[in-house]
Amino acid sequence: QFGGHADGCYNLLEVALKETREESGLNQFDILSDKIFDLDIHHIPKRENEPSHLHFDVRFIFATTRGAEKIAISNESHNVAWIHINDVLNKNPEKSIARMLKKTKNNYAS
């Protein structure tokens, strides 16, 4: 999952598109829906210069053809790779990932 901060931009889909391009190097993908696909709200503990707060991950769903473009990992990305949909939870077992995987399989996977 790619992401970043909106930094004052109110068009969250545009932010998601920009971050996906920057962090993956991919430019050829389809927006499967312009609606928010998932919203994850989680607590961020207090840090040196930042109070504790709730963080909102607003997620959209895009699709691309595996191998259509080469992944270009940026300095913001780590270990980006193509994996089979059935291996997603082996790589990242977080509840929010499981929730998105279920939505994807129920609504988009063929």
Summary of the structure (lengths in Angstrom):
residues: 110
radius of gyration: 14.8
end to end distance: 20.8
largest distance: 46.6
contacts: 231
relative contact order: 0.19
helix: 30%
strand: 18%
